[in-house]
């Protein structure tokens, strides 16, 4: 679609296009979530390793296991459908871009996917092995976490760290629209550290500075990577 066509498209045309893109994205998420139903036992064994296995958790409410089943399925489905969801979002804005900018879309999707998966891996392999033992052994009081509570905790951490690792792509887009510049980002690095500390405190499940520092380091590296992305933009 050319820029002139885009400008002449009515508000209903934009709404219909957005509805089409959302329908495809939601459809992809539904399909990958249903496929993930078969993976839940495997995923449950993986996600409970930081706590020592499923035997170290307990389920109290009758619907608790169903809630855990759906939560794991949706997280897995979102991870599998992420490239499609991102692709549909970029396809919606693509008509307003020139040919050179459109080429960046083909690069953005795999990079954004890799960044998201890197955030997921960092949460599972670095954050959870440190945070879970700390929380369970805090004050030396024996703790047997509930299955639903533990699953909410782990899946939320994995999801939000995956989203947080998208920072370079977001900054790239902001730089494309001339909202930020590499010079501005480098000049405001002190403010960036404060913001990163606040984000780390919000995402980190524990209150100790060690876990915050573990999260702040990769976030600051991502900030520096974002400066490079802004330079390319």
C-alpha positions as CSV (number, residue, x, y, z in Angstrom):
1,X,0.0,0.0,0.0
2,X,1.5,3.4,-1.0
3,X,1.7,6.4,1.3
4,X,-1.0,8.2,-0.7
5,X,-3.4,5.3,-0.3
6,X,-2.6,5.2,3.4
7,X,-3.4,9.0,3.7
8,X,-6.7,8.5,1.9
9,X,-7.8,5.5,4.0
10,X,-10.7,6.4,6.2
11,X,-10.7,5.9,10.0
12,X,-12.8,2.8,9.4
13,X,-10.2,1.5,7.0
14,X,-7.6,1.8,9.7
15,X,-9.8,0.1,12.2
16,X,-10.6,-2.8,9.8
17,X,-6.9,-3.2,9.1
18,X,-6.1,-3.2,12.8
19,X,-8.9,-5.7,13.5
20,X,-7.6,-8.0,10.8
21,X,-4.1,-7.9,12.3
22,X,-5.4,-8.4,15.8
23,X,-7.5,-11.4,14.6
24,X,-4.5,-13.1,13.0
25,X,-2.3,-12.4,16.2
26,X,-5.0,-13.7,18.6
27,X,-5.7,-16.6,16.3
28,X,-2.0,-17.5,16.3
29,X,-1.9,-17.2,20.1
30,X,-4.9,-19.4,20.5
31,X,-3.4,-22.1,18.2
32,X,0.0,-22.1,19.9
33,X,-1.7,-22.2,23.3
34,X,-3.8,-25.2,22.4
35,X,-0.7,-26.9,21.0
36,X,1.0,-26.2,24.3
37,X,-1.6,-28.2,26.2
38,X,0.4,-31.3,25.3
39,X,3.6,-29.7,26.6
40,X,2.3,-28.7,30.1
41,X,3.7,-31.8,32.0
42,X,7.1,-31.2,30.4
43,X,7.0,-27.5,31.2
44,X,5.8,-28.1,34.7
45,X,8.8,-30.3,35.4
46,X,11.2,-27.7,33.9
47,X,9.7,-24.7,35.8
48,X,9.7,-26.5,39.1
49,X,13.4,-27.4,39.0
50,X,14.5,-24.2,40.9
51,X,12.3,-25.3,43.8
52,X,13.6,-28.9,43.8
53,X,10.8,-30.5,41.8
54,X,7.0,-30.8,41.8
55,X,7.1,-32.8,45.1
56,X,8.1,-29.6,47.0
57,X,4.9,-27.8,46.1
58,X,1.4,-28.2,47.3
59,X,-2.0,-27.6,45.8
60,X,-4.9,-26.5,48.0
61,X,-7.9,-25.3,46.0
62,X,-9.8,-27.6,43.6
63,X,-9.3,-25.4,40.6
64,X,-5.7,-24.6,41.3
65,X,-4.2,-27.2,39.0
66,X,-6.4,-26.1,36.1
67,X,-5.3,-22.5,36.7
68,X,-1.6,-23.6,36.6
69,X,-2.3,-25.7,33.4
70,X,-3.8,-22.7,31.6
71,X,-1.1,-20.3,32.8
72,X,1.7,-22.5,31.6
73,X,-0.1,-23.1,28.3
74,X,-0.6,-19.4,27.7
75,X,3.0,-18.5,28.5
76,X,4.3,-21.2,26.2
77,X,1.8,-20.2,23.5
78,X,2.8,-16.6,23.7
79,X,6.5,-17.5,23.3
80,X,5.8,-19.6,20.3
81,X,3.4,-17.0,18.8
82,X,5.7,-14.0,19.6
83,X,7.2,-13.7,16.1
84,X,3.7,-13.8,14.5
85,X,2.3,-11.2,16.9
86,X,5.2,-8.9,16.4
87,X,5.0,-9.4,12.6
88,X,1.3,-8.5,12.5
89,X,2.0,-5.3,14.6
90,X,4.8,-4.3,12.2
91,X,2.6,-5.2,9.2
92,X,0.0,-2.7,10.5
93,X,2.5,0.2,10.6
94,X,4.4,-0.9,7.5
95,X,2.2,1.0,4.9
96,X,3.3,4.3,6.6
97,X,6.9,3.5,6.0
98,X,9.1,4.1,3.0
99,X,10.9,1.3,1.2
100,X,14.1,1.6,3.2
101,X,12.2,1.6,6.5
102,X,10.2,-1.5,5.4
103,X,13.4,-3.4,4.9
104,X,14.2,-2.9,8.6
105,X,11.0,-4.9,9.5
106,X,12.6,-8.1,8.2
107,X,15.5,-7.5,10.4
108,X,13.4,-6.4,13.4
109,X,11.4,-9.6,13.8
110,X,14.3,-12.1,14.3
111,X,16.3,-9.7,16.5
112,X,13.2,-8.9,18.7
113,X,12.5,-12.7,18.9
114,X,16.1,-13.4,20.0
115,X,16.0,-10.6,22.5
116,X,12.7,-11.9,24.0
117,X,14.1,-15.5,24.2
118,X,17.3,-14.1,25.8
119,X,15.2,-12.4,28.5
120,X,13.3,-15.7,29.1
121,X,16.5,-17.7,29.4
122,X,18.0,-15.1,31.7
123,X,15.0,-15.3,34.0
124,X,15.1,-19.1,34.1
125,X,18.8,-19.8,34.3
126,X,20.0,-16.8,36.3
127,X,17.2,-15.1,38.3
128,X,15.1,-18.1,39.4
129,X,18.0,-20.2,40.8
130,X,19.0,-17.2,43.0
131,X,15.6,-15.9,43.9
132,X,13.7,-19.1,44.7
133,X,16.1,-20.5,47.4
134,X,16.5,-17.0,48.9
135,X,12.7,-16.7,49.3
136,X,12.1,-20.2,50.5
137,X,14.9,-20.1,53.1
138,X,14.3,-16.6,54.3
139,X,14.4,-16.3,58.1
140,X,15.0,-20.1,58.3
141,X,11.3,-20.8,58.4
142,X,10.3,-24.1,56.5
143,X,8.3,-23.1,53.5
144,X,6.2,-25.2,51.1
145,X,5.0,-23.0,48.3
146,X,1.6,-23.4,46.7
147,X,1.7,-24.6,43.2
148,X,-0.4,-21.7,41.9
149,X,1.5,-19.1,43.8
150,X,4.8,-20.5,42.6
151,X,3.7,-20.7,39.0
152,X,2.4,-17.1,39.0
153,X,5.7,-15.9,40.5
154,X,7.9,-17.8,37.9
155,X,5.8,-17.1,34.8
156,X,5.4,-13.4,35.6
157,X,9.2,-13.1,36.1
158,X,9.9,-14.9,32.8
159,X,7.3,-12.9,30.9
160,X,8.3,-9.5,32.1
161,X,12.0,-10.1,31.7
162,X,11.4,-11.3,28.1
163,X,9.5,-8.0,27.5
164,X,12.2,-6.0,29.2
165,X,14.8,-7.3,26.9
166,X,13.0,-5.7,24.0
167,X,14.4,-2.3,25.1
168,X,16.9,-2.0,22.2
169,X,14.1,-2.5,19.6
170,X,11.9,0.2,21.4
171,X,14.8,2.7,21.4
172,X,15.4,1.9,17.7
173,X,11.9,2.8,16.9
174,X,12.0,6.0,19.0
175,X,15.3,7.0,17.3
176,X,13.6,6.4,13.9
177,X,11.0,8.9,14.8
178,X,13.6,11.4,16.0
179,X,12.3,11.2,19.6
180,X,15.7,10.2,21.0
181,X,19.3,10.4,19.7
182,X,22.4,8.4,20.6
183,X,24.0,11.6,22.0
184,X,20.9,12.1,24.2
185,X,21.0,8.6,25.5
186,X,24.7,8.7,26.4
187,X,24.3,12.1,28.1
188,X,21.5,10.8,30.3
189,X,23.1,7.6,31.4
190,X,22.8,8.6,35.1
191,X,19.1,9.0,34.8
192,X,19.0,5.7,32.9
193,X,20.6,3.9,35.9
194,X,18.0,5.3,38.2
195,X,15.2,4.2,35.9
196,X,16.8,0.7,35.6
197,X,17.1,0.5,39.3
198,X,13.4,1.2,39.7
199,X,12.5,-1.3,37.0
200,X,14.7,-3.9,38.6
201,X,13.0,-3.3,42.0
202,X,9.6,-3.7,40.4
203,X,10.5,-6.9,38.5
204,X,12.8,-8.5,41.0
205,X,10.8,-10.8,43.3
206,X,13.1,-10.3,46.3
207,X,14.0,-7.1,48.2
208,X,17.8,-7.8,48.6
209,X,20.3,-5.7,46.6
210,X,22.1,-8.8,45.2
211,X,19.1,-9.9,43.1
212,X,18.6,-6.3,42.0
213,X,22.2,-6.0,40.9
214,X,21.9,-9.3,39.0
215,X,19.1,-7.8,37.0
216,X,20.5,-4.3,36.7
217,X,23.7,-5.4,35.0
218,X,22.0,-7.0,31.9
219,X,19.5,-4.1,31.7
220,X,22.3,-1.6,31.7
221,X,24.1,-3.6,29.0
222,X,20.8,-3.5,27.0
223,X,20.7,0.2,27.5
224,X,24.2,0.5,26.0
225,X,23.0,-1.8,23.2
226,X,20.1,0.5,22.7
227,X,22.5,3.4,22.1
228,X,24.0,1.4,19.3
229,X,20.6,0.6,17.9
230,X,19.8,4.4,18.0
231,X,23.0,5.1,16.1
232,X,21.9,2.6,13.3
233,X,18.4,4.2,13.3
